[in-house]
Amino acid sequence: MFASTPVYEPEPGLLVFGLMQPPVVPDATDFLYTVTSAGVPRLDLIANEQYGTPSLWWVIASVNNILDPLVSVPQGTSLRMPTKDRLSAEGVLNV
């Protein structure tokens, strides 16, 4: 069963089994997004609002160390949001 598990070496000496390391990590260029009462509490809806696609919910989860993306984000929470330019430069978002 595990014989077909992919093994990646994103940098020398660092082996990752199964899934790749998240390609997006916190950065000084990130902006803060505050979830308001009129805002949207789900990561897919926030991603759609900020990036134009709900499929980038995992970027927000990764940068903010959110382990369960199905749990709504409480009002008043500040989330780090990578800029569109950075996501484009890293090949995550086609702008």
GROMACS elastic network, one bead per residue, 0.5 to 0.9 nm:
[ bonds ]
;  ai    aj funct       b0    kb
    1     4     6  0.66797   500
    1     5     6  0.78745   500
    2     5     6  0.51185   500
    2     6     6  0.87850   500
    3     6     6  0.84217   500
    5    17     6  0.68036   500
    5    18     6  0.55411   500
    5    19     6  0.89025   500
    6    16     6  0.83849   500
    6    17     6  0.60459   500
    6    18     6  0.52111   500
    6    19     6  0.75375   500
    6    20     6  0.89731   500
    7    15     6  0.67225   500
    7    16     6  0.57160   500
    7    18     6  0.62030   500
    7    19     6  0.81758   500
    7    20     6  0.84779   500
    8    11     6  0.88425   500
    8    14     6  0.82456   500
    8    15     6  0.57392   500
    8    16     6  0.51214   500
    8    17     6  0.64621   500
    8    18     6  0.79323   500
    8    19     6  0.81859   500
    8    20     6  0.67383   500
    8    21     6  0.88529   500
    9    12     6  0.64218   500
    9    13     6  0.71681   500
    9    14     6  0.55955   500
    9    16     6  0.62377   500
    9    17     6  0.89399   500
    9    20     6  0.88680   500
   10    13     6  0.86377   500
   10    14     6  0.65508   500
   10    15     6  0.71841   500
   10    16     6  0.76695   500
   10    20     6  0.79872   500
   10    21     6  0.77421   500
   11    14     6  0.55930   500
   11    15     6  0.79248   500
   12    15     6  0.80700   500
   16    19     6  0.69961   500
   16    20     6  0.64302   500
   16    21     6  0.70886   500
   17    20     6  0.75815   500
   19    22     6  0.86230   500
   20    23     6  0.79813   500
   21    24     6  0.87678   500
   22    25     6  0.71031   500
   22    58     6  0.89641   500
   22    59     6  0.82289   500
   22    62     6  0.67844   500
   22    63     6  0.88803   500
   23    59     6  0.85366   500
   23    62     6  0.88548   500
   23    90     6  0.77921   500
   23    92     6  0.82167   500
   24    27     6  0.87199   500
   24    59     6  0.64159   500
   24    60     6  0.89818   500
   24    62     6  0.69549   500
   24    63     6  0.66289   500
   24    82     6  0.82165   500
   24    87     6  0.78631   500
   24    90     6  0.79279   500
   24    92     6  0.84158   500
   25    59     6  0.84006   500
   25    62     6  0.68911   500
   25    63     6  0.52189   500
   25    64     6  0.87188   500
   25    82     6  0.86208   500
   26    29     6  0.85052   500
   26    30     6  0.70435   500
   26    62     6  0.84476   500
   26    63     6  0.51529   500
   26    64     6  0.76942   500
   26    80     6  0.74561   500
   26    81     6  0.84152   500
   26    82     6  0.74929   500
   27    30     6  0.56402   500
   27    63     6  0.86243   500
   27    80     6  0.88696   500
   27    82     6  0.73641   500
   28    31     6  0.83458   500
   29    81     6  0.88482   500
   29    82     6  0.69335   500
   29    83     6  0.70314   500
   29    86     6  0.81706   500
   30    80     6  0.58866   500
   30    81     6  0.51877   500
   30    83     6  0.59208   500
   30    86     6  0.87884   500
   31    79     6  0.81981   500
   31    80     6  0.57919   500
   31    81     6  0.52570   500
   31    82     6  0.65163   500
   31    83     6  0.70112   500
   32    78     6  0.59815   500
   32    79     6  0.55123   500
   32    81     6  0.60027   500
   32    82     6  0.88851   500
   33    77     6  0.81480   500
   33    78     6  0.54331   500
   33    79     6  0.50922   500
   33    80     6  0.64085   500
   33    81     6  0.66188   500
   34    39     6  0.85368   500
   34    75     6  0.79030   500
   34    76     6  0.58837   500
   34    77     6  0.55683   500
   34    79     6  0.62362   500
   34    80     6  0.89508   500
   35    38     6  0.80692   500
   35    39     6  0.55949   500
   35    40     6  0.68771   500
   35    41     6  0.68504   500
   35    46     6  0.89053   500
   35    73     6  0.73991   500
   35    74     6  0.71755   500
   35    75     6  0.51961   500
   35    76     6  0.52156   500
   35    77     6  0.54606   500
   35    78     6  0.64544   500
   35    79     6  0.78084   500
   36    40     6  0.76167   500
   36    41     6  0.85097   500
   36    74     6  0.86500   500
   36    75     6  0.53174   500
   36    76     6  0.57472   500
   36    77     6  0.80196   500
   37    40     6  0.79077   500
   37    41     6  0.86960   500
   37    74     6  0.88959   500
   37    75     6  0.57105   500
   37    76     6  0.77619   500
   38    75     6  0.89047   500
   39    46     6  0.83560   500
   39    75     6  0.80957   500
   40    43     6  0.80544   500
   40    45     6  0.62407   500
   40    46     6  0.62076   500
   40    49     6  0.88756   500
   40    72     6  0.87384   500
   40    73     6  0.83620   500
   40    75     6  0.89718   500
   41    44     6  0.89470   500
   41    45     6  0.75000   500
   41    46     6  0.73760   500
   41    71     6  0.86416   500
   41    72     6  0.50122   500
   41    74     6  0.66918   500
   41    75     6  0.74341   500
   42    45     6  0.54084   500
   42    46     6  0.63088   500
   42    47     6  0.86866   500
   42    57     6  0.86168   500
   42    69     6  0.78157   500
   42    70     6  0.74089   500
   42    71     6  0.74742   500
   42    72     6  0.51020   500
   42    73     6  0.63401   500
   43    46     6  0.50183   500
   43    47     6  0.60136   500
   43    48     6  0.84947   500
   43    54     6  0.78948   500
   43    56     6  0.85097   500
   43    57     6  0.50868   500
   43    58     6  0.79114   500
   43    60     6  0.69339   500
   43    61     6  0.74204   500
   43    69     6  0.66950   500
   43    70     6  0.80677   500
   43    71     6  0.88505   500
   43    72     6  0.74995   500
   43    73     6  0.76562   500
   44    47     6  0.50652   500
   44    48     6  0.61393   500
   44    49     6  0.86118   500
   44    53     6  0.79541   500
   44    55     6  0.65952   500
   44    56     6  0.70304   500
   44    58     6  0.82646   500
   44    60     6  0.89476   500
   44    69     6  0.86758   500
   45    48     6  0.50070   500
   45    49     6  0.61473   500
   45    50     6  0.86319   500
   45    53     6  0.84392   500
   45    54     6  0.59789   500
   45    57     6  0.79218   500
   46    49     6  0.50303   500
   46    50     6  0.60904   500
   46    51     6  0.82134   500
   46    54     6  0.75026   500
   46    57     6  0.75027   500
   46    60     6  0.86131   500
   47    50     6  0.51743   500
   47    51     6  0.54129   500
   47    52     6  0.68437   500
   47    53     6  0.60807   500
   47    54     6  0.50576   500
   47    55     6  0.72715   500
   47    56     6  0.57173   500
   47    57     6  0.53434   500
   47    58     6  0.87870   500
   47    59     6  0.83975   500
   47    60     6  0.73967   500
   48    51     6  0.54396   500
   48    55     6  0.76611   500
   48    56     6  0.77303   500
   48    57     6  0.81533   500
   49    52     6  0.57808   500
   49    53     6  0.75160   500
   49    54     6  0.79915   500
   50    53     6  0.80607   500
   50    81     6  0.85924   500
   50    84     6  0.85357   500
   51    54     6  0.77756   500
   51    56     6  0.75566   500
   51    83     6  0.87713   500
   51    84     6  0.68177   500
   51    93     6  0.82254   500
   52    56     6  0.89607   500
   53    56     6  0.63793   500
   53    57     6  0.85220   500
   54    57     6  0.59954   500
   55    58     6  0.74041   500
   55    59     6  0.89439   500
   56    59     6  0.54530   500
   56    60     6  0.72510   500
   56    92     6  0.84165   500
   56    93     6  0.83490   500
   57    60     6  0.54532   500
   57    61     6  0.63981   500
   57    62     6  0.87058   500
   57    69     6  0.79337   500
   58    62     6  0.58702   500
   58    63     6  0.85012   500
   58    69     6  0.77996   500
   59    62     6  0.51156   500
   59    63     6  0.61406   500
   59    64     6  0.84750   500
   59    81     6  0.82520   500
   59    82     6  0.80649   500
   59    92     6  0.89002   500
   60    63     6  0.53754   500
   60    64     6  0.60636   500
   60    65     6  0.83479   500
   60    66     6  0.79749   500
   60    79     6  0.75688   500
   60    80     6  0.71976   500
   60    81     6  0.63362   500
   60    82     6  0.79263   500
   61    64     6  0.53023   500
   61    65     6  0.57648   500
   61    67     6  0.70060   500
   61    68     6  0.81187   500
   61    69     6  0.65326   500
   62    65     6  0.52045   500
   62    66     6  0.64274   500
   62    67     6  0.81094   500
   63    66     6  0.79080   500
   63    79     6  0.85277   500
   63    80     6  0.66285   500
   63    81     6  0.74760   500
   63    82     6  0.79797   500
   64    67     6  0.89299   500
   64    79     6  0.64953   500
   64    80     6  0.62324   500
   64    81     6  0.84407   500
   66    69     6  0.64316   500
   68    71     6  0.59351   500
   69    72     6  0.74896   500
   69    73     6  0.89049   500
   73    76     6  0.86924   500
   73    77     6  0.68058   500
   74    77     6  0.58199   500
   75    78     6  0.88452   500
   82    85     6  0.83093   500
   82    86     6  0.65222   500
   82    87     6  0.67554   500
   83    86     6  0.53051   500
   83    87     6  0.63931   500
   83    88     6  0.86107   500
   84    87     6  0.51132   500
   84    88     6  0.60170   500
   84    89     6  0.85385   500
   84    93     6  0.71431   500
   84    94     6  0.89420   500
   84    95     6  0.75588   500
   85    88     6  0.50585   500
   85    89     6  0.61157   500
   85    90     6  0.86443   500
   85    93     6  0.84824   500
   85    95     6  0.80324   500
   86    90     6  0.61558   500
   86    91     6  0.85824   500
   86    92     6  0.86593   500
   86    93     6  0.86740   500
   87    90     6  0.51178   500
   87    91     6  0.62058   500
   87    92     6  0.51067   500
   87    93     6  0.52838   500
   87    94     6  0.81736   500
   87    95     6  0.89217   500
   88    91     6  0.50798   500
   88    92     6  0.57580   500
   88    94     6  0.57023   500
   88    95     6  0.63213   500
   89    92     6  0.76694   500
   89    93     6  0.80887   500
   89    94     6  0.89805   500
   90    93     6  0.78227   500
   91    94     6  0.70618   500
